[in-house]
Structures are given as structure tokens and as C-alpha cells.
């Protein structure tokens, strides 16, 4: 059995070739690399040990994922205006997602031979510029045109990485929620606002790391609480205010006279505690019902996984980010679907795929290498069809060539990302202010691209500085100045932090009025960043 030569497969400490930090290679890492190494007939293409530390590997993957930046551009198929995650200046063909998923296109039309005189990165870059991209990842949505990386959203607006929600706005990583606004990492919650890491709750306002609770404000690290205000670390409590027990009448009197703005300033700086539940031998945050999971966060029902995030019901996966369920033997992937296995070095591989390497936007494919946009295909290389025998002969030759050019065993080179670094999730977890901050003559060739595109300013009747908006809730505004809430829909608000302009929609005005919440003074991006900061 032939085996490609690799880096020394031994336990020890390595130095990251990007940031020069030290990281360890453990025996369990070597065991995983041996288990996941792809096979082509009798040929085993052994996975080499990584040259990048876990954070630099994560950063590189996240630089290929834009979840929240949306633009207006023209569909290259219909020539009609569309909402897209790709700004108009990007040099890619972009199709309306419905056209992209239809039979109106054939990705095999872009097939080509592999040229062994050139690098994989150069040739794959040409393939992805020729092959159309989907405008959004918004599957089976209804009245939710401004949502991305979502499934089954109904009447939602600016939700991202979300699934099966209704009437929810400005939220990320929420699942099965209704009437939930300005929230992050929330499961099965309803009629709630400003939540971070909350589960199975109703009527919560400004709560963090809270479960099975209802009708409460400013909770942190609480479980099974009802009608509580500004409490931390309580279980099975009712009518508690500042962690003190009161009667129902006393509690209501305190609630009627409290200054919510003062409470908010204290609540947002409170730290989350005890974020892992029912798990053993784990290291990370927000890990549920899992065993032997090392790094990072937001996983559930996992076994034997490392350096993973947003992964569920899976086993034997390393270095994977985003959403897969029932996955196994995956390595260095970003955005994988359900029921997948043996996915190596991929971006956006959808459900029921297996043995796919170095590919983009493929669905239900098996035995594919270096492909983009394929559906229900097998034994394809660079969008070209081969027999099983031809595939098993050619793929190892390309892998050997990639080893010689220094491309083997790593995620895609950053130059292949279709986004600027500042448009991606990478900049949320590893933020930099601008690319020029780091740009000098010694800048390494692996550094990331930067987007300079600026969307046109909204055409509005008036611009209102955020700090000039009323501090009191919308129900009170409705009583005092009902015309103000209708007029403001024609205006833009200038964020009091970033200076960016943003607009409101009728659906959120109705929500703020129902819960007597004040109008937002900050741009949705700023509010999202503040929610993320609460998790650190």
C-alpha cells in the first residue's frame, strides 16, 4: 500500500508558521489523522500534521464565511437586482439562489483538466471565478429575503446562521425561536429580546446563559426562574430582585420603579459561569451532553472531537466550524451539512456528502476533488467526470503535486476566499481594524484580502443621531407622540458608536411597542459585537 510522505508523525511541540506561537501535537491527534486519511483504492494519502496552530487554522477557515454582510447586486443569470452576500465589486458570477439551485445551470459546463505545471490554488481560483456562486444560503425561507446561512425562516429579517425561526430579527445562531430580537445563540425561546446563550424560555429581556425561565429581566447563569429581575446564579426562583426574595406585590412595586438603563450597564459586564452541561472530559465553552471534546464552543452530543464549533450529534471531527449534524471523520472544513463523512479541506458542503476534498458549494456528492457547485455527482475532479478507476489514479497524483508545491494538508489559501477579511466571521473572533495596519514590505503572502466596498447611503427624508432618540419605551412613545413611530420609518438613524446609518422596519417597531422597549441607538453590527463580547 502506497503512502505519501508527510511531516514527522510524532508527538511534540510545534511552532506555528504564521504567528510563531507554540502548539502541541498529541497522540490522539496522530490517531485521528491516520483514521481520516483518504483512500483511493489501495492508495492511502496520509494526512500530515498541521503547520499552523489551532487559532490560525480557525482564523483561516472563518475568513471564508460571510454570515451577516449583505449587498444589492445584479444576478448574472436573470440580470435582475438581488440581495447577495457578495458585494457588486467581487469578480465572481453570482446567481439568485433559486436559479442556482435549479436545473437552469450545469456546473459540469465549467469542467477542466488539471495542469501539473501549475499550482492547485491557481487553478482552483480560476474555476471558482468561472463557476456561478449562490447569492445567499437561505433554504426554504418564507418572507425572509434578508437572511443568510439559514433554513426554514418565516417572516424573519437579518437573521444569520439560523434555522426554523418565526418573526425574529437581528439575531445570529438561533434555532426554533419565535418573536425573538437582537439575540445570539438562542434555542427554543419566544417573545424575547437581547438574549445571549439562552434556551427553552419565554418572555426574557436582556438575559445571558439562562435556561427554562420566563417573564424575567437581566438574568445571568440562571435556571428555572420566573418573574425575576437582575439576578445571577439562581435556580428554581420566583419573584427575586437583585438576588433577594420578595413577595409578588413587593416584586411588582420594585419593577415599576426601576431604572432599566442603569441595570443594563451592570448586566452587560456580568460574566457567564458554568456554561457546560452534562459533559465529561471536555475543554471549552457551551458544551452539552458530550465527551472527550477539546476546544472550542457551542457543541452538543459530540464524542472525540477537537477544535470544533457549532457542531452537533457528531463523532471524530477536528477543525470544523458551523452547523453539521450527524457528521463523522471531517477535518479542516467550514460550513458542512448533515449526514456527512470524510470531508477534508472544504467550504460549504451540503447534506449527504462523503469523501469530498478541497471543494466549494457541493451537495450530496461522493468522491469529488477540487470541485465547485456540484450536485449529486461522484468521481469528479475540477468539475469533470471520471470513472472510479480514473479518479483513484488521478487524485493521488494531484495530492502528491500539492505536497511538492506546499499546498498539501492545509485549508485553502486565503487568496481563494471570495470575501474581504472584514466581511467575515474571522474578523468577529480575530478582529483587525484594517489591512493596512499590518501591510509593509515583510507582509507574508498568506495574509488576507480586505474589502473597501462601501454600500450607497440609504435615501431617506431625514437622519436622526442615535443619542437624540427618546430613552423611554415605544409604548410610552405611542401614548405621547404616536406620529413619531410612523415618521421614523422614513428616517435613518446614525449609530451613536460607529456613525453608520441604519433604518428600522415596521415589524421591529411593533415588537418594541409590545414590550415597551426603547428604539435602538446603535447599528445592528455594533449590537451584535456587544452580544459577542458578553461571551468572553
N, C-alpha and C positions, 0 to 999 in steps of 0.2 A: 504494500500500500504506500503510495507516494505521499509525502508530507512537505509542504512549503516550509522553508527555513524561517525562523521567527526570531524576535528578541529573546534573550536568555530567559527561559521559563523557570524562574526561581523566586522564592520568597525573598523580599528585601525592600529597602528604601530607594525610591527613585526621585529624580529632580525633574519637575515639570519644565518642559522646553518653552513654555510661554511665560509663566510668571516666576519660575525658578524656585517655587516652594517645594517642600519635600512631601511625598506621599508614599504610603506603604502598599506593597503587593503581598496579599495574604495567600495562604494555601487554598482557601475557599475561592479566591479569585481565579487561581490557576485551574482549579477543578471546573469552575464554570466555563472558562474559555475553552477548555478541552471538550466539555459537553456540547457547547453551542457551535463549535467549528463546523462549517458547512461541508457537505459531502457531495461529490459529483461522481457517481458510480463508485469505483474503488478509490477514488482520489479524495483525500481529506485536506482542505485548506485551513490549516491550523490558525486560529486567531492569535495574533501577537499580543503581548502585554502593552498597555497604553503608554504613550509618551507624555500625556497630559494628566494633570491632577484632576480629581473629580469635579471641582468647581469650574475649571477651564473646559472640561468636556461638556458640562452642563451649559455653560455660557455659550459655547459654540452651537449646541443644538437649539437653544432658545432664540438665537439670532435668526432662525429660520421660521419663527412663528409670530405672526401678527394677529392678535386677537381683537384689538379694540380700535385701531385706526382705520377709518372708513373714508372713502372719497367718491366723488362723482366722476365717471369717465364714460367713454363710448364703447359699447360692445363691438368687438371686432368681427362678429358674425352678423348681427342684425343692424349694426350701425345706430342703435338706439342708446340713449343715456341709461346707465345702470349704476347701482351702488356697488362698490368694489373695495376689497382690501388692498388693491394695488393703485397707487396714485397714477394720474394720467401720464406722468413723465417716465414711467417704468417701461423698459424696452421689451415687453412681453405681449404676446397675444392673449387677450382676456375675453372670455365668453361669459355671457349671462349664465348663471349656474344651471338654470333649467335647460338651456341649449347644450351646455357642456355635458350634462348627464343624459341627454337624449341620444338617439341614433343619428342625429344630424352631423355628427363628426366621427371620423375614424382615425384614432391615434396611430394606427399602423401605417397611415399615409406618410408618416414622418420617419419611418424606419431607415436605418443606415448601417453600413458595415463599421466595425471597429478598426481604427488605423493604429497599428502598433508603433508607428513613428511619432505619435503624439501622446500627450498625457490623457488619462481618463477625464480629469477635471476640465480640460479644454474642450473635449468632445462632448461631454455631458452638458456643459454650459451652452453649447450650440444647439443641442437637442431641446433643452427646456426653453430656449428663446424661440424655437420654431413651433413647438407643440403648445396648443392653447391651454391656459390655466382657467380654473373656475373662478368666477368673480368673488364668491363667498363660499364658506362651508355652512350652509343653512338648509338643513334637510327637513322636508315635510313641515315647514313653517306655515303659519296662517296669520296674515296681517302682522307680520314681524319682519319687514323688509330690511330693517337696520340692525339686524342681529348677525353675529358671525361665530363660527365654530359652535353651532347649535343644532339641536334636534327637537322636533315636535314643539316648537314655541308657538303659543297662541296669544295674539294681541300683546306682544312684548316689544320693548323699544330699548335699543342699545344694551342688550344682554350679550354676554360672550361666554364661550365655554360653558354652555348651559343646556339643560335638557328637560323637556316636559313641564314647562312653566306656563302660567297664565297671568296676563295683566301685570307683568313685572317689568321694572325699568331700571336702567343704570346699574346693573349687577353683573358679577362675574362668578363663575363656578357655583351656580345654584342649580338644584335639581328638585323637581316636583314641588315647586312653590307657587303660591297664588298671591297676587296683590302684595308683592314684596319689592321694595325700592331701596336703591343705594346700599346694596349688601354684597358680601363676599364670602364664599364658601359656606353656603347655607343649604340644608336639606330639609324638605318637607315642612316648610314654615308658611304661614299665611297672615295677611294683614299686618305686615311688619316693616320696619324701617331702620336703616343704619345698623344692620347686623353683621357680625364677623364670627365665623365658625359657630353657627347655631344650628340646632337640629330639633325636629319634631315639636315645634312650638307655634303659638298663636298670639297675635296682638303684642309683640315685643317691639319696643322702641329703644334704639341705642343699647344693644346688648352684645356681649362677646363671650365665646366659649361657654355657651349655655344650652341646656338640653331639657326637653319635656317641660317647658314652662309656658306661662300665659299672662297676658294683661299686666306687663311689667315694664319698667324703665331702668336703663343704666345698670344692668346686671353684668357681672363678670364671674366666670367659674362657678355657675350655679346650676343645680339640677332639681327638677320637680318643684319649682317655685311658682306661686300665683299671687298676683297683686302685691308685688314688692318693688321698692324703689331704691336705687343706688346701693345695691348690696353686692358683696363679694364673698364667694366661697360658701354659700348656703345650700343646704339640701332640705327638701320637703318643708319649705317655709311658706308662710302666708301672712300678709299684712305686716311686712317688715320694712322699715325705713332706716337707711344708713346702718343696716345690720342690727337694728333694735326692734323688738317685738312691740306691736301696738294692737289695739282693738280696731275693728273695721272703721268705726266712726273717727277714732284718732288718726288713723292712717289717711282717710279721705281728707280730713282737715289739713294735715301736713301737705298732702299732694296738691291741694287747691292753692296753697300759698308759696310753693317752692319756686325758685328761680332755676329753670331748666338750663339756661346758658352757663351758669356757674357750675352746675353739676356736670355738664358736658365737658368742660375744661378739665375737671378732675378725672372723669371716667375714661377719656381717651388716652390717658397716660398710665392707666392701670395695666399691669402685666397679666398675661394668661398663665395659669398654672395647671398642672396635671392634665395635659392635653391628650395623653394616650390612654386607651381604654381596652381592657380585656386582651392584652398583648404580652408576650414573653420574649425575652432576648431581642429587644428592639432598641434602636438608637435613632431618634428623630422626633418630629412633632406631628400631632394629629394622626396617630396610627391606631387603627381599630381592628380588633379580632385578628391579629397577625402574629406570626412567629418567625424568628430569625430574619428580621428586616433591618438593614443598616442604612441609615440616611434615605430620603430626606423627610418628606412631609405629605400629608393628605393621602393616605392609602388605607385600604380596608380589605380584609380577608386575603392576605398575602402570605406566602411561605418562601423562604430562601431567595430574597430579593435584596438588591443593594443599589443605592443611588437612584431611586425612583421617586416620582411624584405624580399624583393624580392617577393612580393605578389601582384596579380593584379585581378581586377574585382571581388572582393570578399566581403563578409559581415560576421560579427560575428565570427572573428577568433582571438585567443590570443596565443602568444608564438609560432609563426610559422616562420620557416626560409626556404626560397627557393621555388620559381617558380610556385606555384599553381595559376591557373586562374579559375574563377567561382567556388570558394570554399566557404563553409559556415560551421559554427559550428565545427571548428577544434581547437584543443588545444594541446600544447606541442608536435609538430611534426617538423621533419626536412626532407625536400625534399618530397613534395607532388605533385601529378599530377593535371590535370584539371578535373573539374566537380566532385569534391569530397565533402563529407559531413560527419560530425560526425566521424572524425578521431582523436583519442586520444592516445597520447604517442607512436608515430610510427616513423619509419625511412624508407624512400624510398617506399612510397605507390603511385602507379601509377594511371592512369586515371580511372574515373568512379567507384571509390570505396566509400563505405558507411558503417558506423558502424563497423570500424576496430579498434582494441585496441591492444597495446603492440606487434606490428608485424613489420617484416622486408620484403622488396622486394616483396610486394604483388601487383597484378594488377587486376583491375576490380573485386574485391572481396567485398562481403557483409556479415555482421555478422560473423566476424572472430576474434579470440582472441589468442594471443601468437603464431602466425604462421610465417613461413618464406618461401618465394619463391612461393606462391600460385598464380594461375591464374584462374579467372572466377569460384571461389568457394564461397560457402556460408555455414554458420553454421559449421565452423571448429574450433577446439581448438587443439593447438600443432600439426598441420598438420594432424589431424584425423577428419573424418567426423562424424557429429551427426545430429539427427533430430532437427527440430526447438524446440520441447519441451525439448529434452535433452540438447540442447545448453542453453536455457533460465533457466534451472535448475542448470547446472554445472558452467557457467561463473560467476554468483554471488557468488558461494561458493569459487571460486578461488580468486575473488576480496576481499572477507572477509578474506581469508587466507593471502593475501598480506597486508592487513591492520594490521593483527596481527604480521607479520614479518617486518613491517615498510617499505614496498615497494609500498604501495598504494598511488596513486595520484602524482607520480613523474615520470619524464622521466627515461629511462633505466640507470642502474648503470654504471659508467664509465668503469668498468671492462668488459662490453659487447661490447665496441667499438672494431671493427676489425682493428683499426689503432692506431699508436702511436700519442700522442698529437701533436708532432712536424710535423706530416704529414697532419694535418687537418686545416680547416678554423679557428678553435678555436685559433690556435697559430698565426694567422694573426691579429685577433682582441684583443686577450688577450695573448700577447707573453711572453714566458719564455725562457731562454737560454738553460736550461737542467733540467731534472727531479731531478738530484742530488743536484741542487741548493737548493731545498726545502726538501730533504729527510733527516729526522732524526727520532729519536725514537718516536716523537709525531706526525709523519705524519698521517693524518686522512685516514681512509680506503676508502674514496671516491676519493682519488687522482688518477690522470690519468696515463696511461701507456706511455712509451717513446720508440720510435723506434731507435735502434742502427745499423740498417742495412745500409751498405754503398754499393752503386752500383759499379760495376767494372769500372775502368777508361777507357775512350774510347781509342781504338787502332788507333793511328794517326802517321803521319810522323814527326810531329813537334808540339811543344807547343809555342805559342806566348803570352807574357804578354800583357794584355789589354792596358796598358799605352804606349806600343810600336806601336800600330796601328796608321795609319795616322789620323790627325784631320779633314782633308778636306773630302768632299763628294765622294761617289763612282763614280759619273760621271767623276769627276776630276781624280780619280784613274784610271778609264778606259782609259782616254786620256794619262796619264803619264806612267802607268805600267799595261797594260791590263792583263798580265800574273798573276799578284798578286791576282786578284779576282778569278781566276780559281784555283790557287795553294792553297788559303786559305781554300777551301772546304775540303782539305785533312788534315788540321791542326786543333788543338784545341786552344781555347783562354782561358787564365787564367784570371778570373774576377779580376779587379783591386780593388774590395772592399772585396769580400768574399774569393777569392783564388780558387773558384770552376772552373772546366773546363767546357766549353761548345763549341758546334760546330755550324756552320752556314749551311744553306741549299740553293740550287740554287734559290729557289723561293724568299727568302728574299734578296739575292744579287741583283736580278733583280729589286726588289722594291726599294732598297736603291739607285741603279743606276738611275732609272727613276726619283726619287725625289732629287737626288744628296745629299743624307743623309750619314753621316759618319757610318762606321762599329761600331757596339756596342762593348763597352769595358767591360760591366757588364753582369753578368749571368742573364738569364731571371727571376729568383726568386728575384734578387735584383731590377731589373727594375720594377717588379710587386709590390714589397714592397714600392718603391718610389712613384708609382702612388697612392697606397692606402693612403700613408702619406699625399698626397696633399688634401685629402678629409676631414681631421680632422680640 
